[in-house]
Amino acid sequence: MSPAPLDPRFSDLPPPSDAEHAHSARVIAHLVHAIADQEGWISFADYMNAALYAPGLGYYAGGAQKFGAAGDFVTAPELTPLFGRTLAVQLAQVLAQVPDGEILEIGPGSGRLAADVLTALAEQNSLPSRYLLLEVSPDLRERQREYLAAQVDDLMPRVQWIDVLPERWQGAVVANEVLDAVPAHLVARRDRQWFERGVTVDAGAHLAFADPKNVAM
């Protein structure tokens, strides 16, 4: 199975390499297999989760560089430590009001923001009891661990990686440019009925939207 034809609006992008074409084919094969296992339809949330996080295949789990000048995009923490240091001013105010307060960062990217925040809070003598990083990609976890160990090795005992939101927790939440990486359910309304939008394989052997499942709302 091959990908759908490239949208003409993106024709000025550099062509994918042979390795990237091969990786894309593996991702599509994985999605087609998942769709077949679910009788020809998966929710958009399941599709998005696989496309982003399937082990060794998903965008954030496939091993390629994502952040910074050598990656696909740049976020504010990658440009300057001032972003993290400015955020640390507000975080210090929160932690001063919360005994044994923690910081929970959701989707910590390269680990740069965590390093900048921890460095600034250490200078202010305002460190959290724990700095939690909610990261579901094993590949990104290792990159974050390496970066933080190189930048704030003495503060690593306060750093902890988690898979899901904790049941009990107090402190401040940091989530920088993360919502676009959270799998979302889509719904559509037709003829006064709501349908959950999902993904199937069409007659041309391409991935396509499909709305076969009625949902009560």
N, C-alpha and C positions, 0 to 999 in steps of 0.2 A: 504494500500500500504506500502511496506517495502523498506528500502534503498537498493541500489545496494550492492552486496557482497563486503567486504573489500578487497582492493588491497593487494596481498601478500607482497608487499614491506613494508607495514605498520603493519605487523602482530605482531611486537614487542611492539606496543603501548599498554598502559593499556586499558583494555576493558571498554566501556562506562557503567555507572551505569544505573539502571532501570529508574531513573529520566531523565538521558540524552537520553536514548532510546526513552522515551515518548516524550521528547521535540523534538527530531529529527523527530518523526512521525508527530507531529503537524506542523513542518516546511514543511515537504514534502506534507502534506495534503493542506496546504496553497498554495504551488507552483502548485500543481495539479489543484486546484480550479482556480487559476489565469490563467493557461494554457487553461483550459476548457472555461473560460470566453472570451478568445481571439481566439476561434475557433481552439484550439489545438496547438498553437505555440506562444511563447513570445521571444523577443529579448534577447540575452545574457545580455545586460545591465539591462533589467527589471528583469531578473532572479537574477543577482548579487545584484541589489538594494533590492529585497525582501529577499534574503538570509542574507544580512547584516543588513538591517534596517526595516524590517516589524515590526510594533509595538508589543512589547512583545514576538516576535519570532526570529527576526534577530540576527545575531551574536553580533552586537554592541548595540542591543536594547532589549536583552532578560534578562538582569539583572545580569548575572554571572560575576565574577571577570575576567578581561582580562589581566591587566598589572601587572608587578612585579612578585616576587617569588611565590606568591599565585595564579597567573593567568596562562595564556597560553604562554606568551612571555614577554621578557624584552627589552626595548629600552634604548638608552644611557641616557636620562634624569632620568630614574628610578635607574640608577647605581650610579650617582654622580652629585652634583650640579655644578661641574666644567663645564659640557657641557653647561648649561644655562648661567653661568657666562662668559664663553668664548664668546658665541654668543652675549651676551649683549655688549661686547666691540665694535663689528662691528655695532650693532644696535644703540649704542650711537653716533657713527660717522655719521650714516645716519640721525638720528633725529636732529643732530646739523645743518644739511644742509636743513632741511625741517621745516619751521615754523608750529607749531601746528601739527607736524607729528604724525601719528598713527602707531601702530603695529597690523597687522592682522595675527593671527595664524589659520591655516587651519588644522582641525583634531587634537585638543589639547589633546587627550588621557586622562590621569588621571588628568591633570592640573599641573603636576609637573614642566614641562618646563616653563609654564607661571609664576608660582610662583618664580622660580629661576631667570628668566629674570627680572621680576619686582623688586625683591629684589636687584639685582645687579645694575639696573638702578637707583633705589632710592638712593643707596649709592653714585652713581656718579652724583646725581642731574640731571639726564637725562631722566626723566620719559616721556612717550608719553602722548599726550592729551587723547587718549583712547587706551585701549588694547582690540581689538575685537577678539572673539573666534567664528569661524565658526564651529558649531557642530550641526549635524542633528539628533543625537540620544538623546531623552529626558532622558534616563537612564544615559548616560555619562555626560550630562549637570549637572544633580543633583550631581553626584560624583565630577565633577570639581568644582562646586559651594561650596560644603562642604569642599573640600581640600583647595581651595583658601581662603575661609573665615577663616580657621584655621591657614593658613600660612601668609597671607598678608591682614588681615582684614582692616587695615587702607587704603589700596590701592584699595579696592573693588569699590569705586565710579568711578574709571577709567575703570573698566572691564565691557564689554558688550557682550552678546551672540547674534549671528545673524544666520539666516537660509540659506541665499544665499549671494553671493558676492555683495557688495554694488555698486551702480551705480557710485558714486563719492567717491573718497578716495585717500589719499596721505600718504606715509610713507614707511614702510618695511613689507614684507611678510615673515612669518615663516611657513614652512611646513616640518615637520620631520616625515619621514616614513609614508607618507599619500597616495601615489599614488595607493598602493595596496588595498586601501579602497574606491576608486572612481569607481563606476560602469562604465564599458567600453563596447562600441560596438565592435563586432568582425565581420570581413568579410573574405570570402574565395574565391579563384579564381579557376574556373574549366571551361575547354573548352572555354577559352577566355571570360568568363563572371564572373562578381562579384556577390556574394551572401552574404546576411547578415546572420551570424551564430546565431542560436537561440536554444531554448530548447523545447522539446516536451516530451510526454510520449510514450515509445516504446511498442511493443507487449508483452514484459515481465513485463509490469507495472512499469518500471524504468524510471527515468529521463534520457534523452539522447539528444545529439546534433542533430540539424536538420537545413538544409540550404535551405528552400524553397523560400525565397524571393529574387528576383533579384534586385540589386541596381545599379544605373547608376553612373559611376565614370570616 
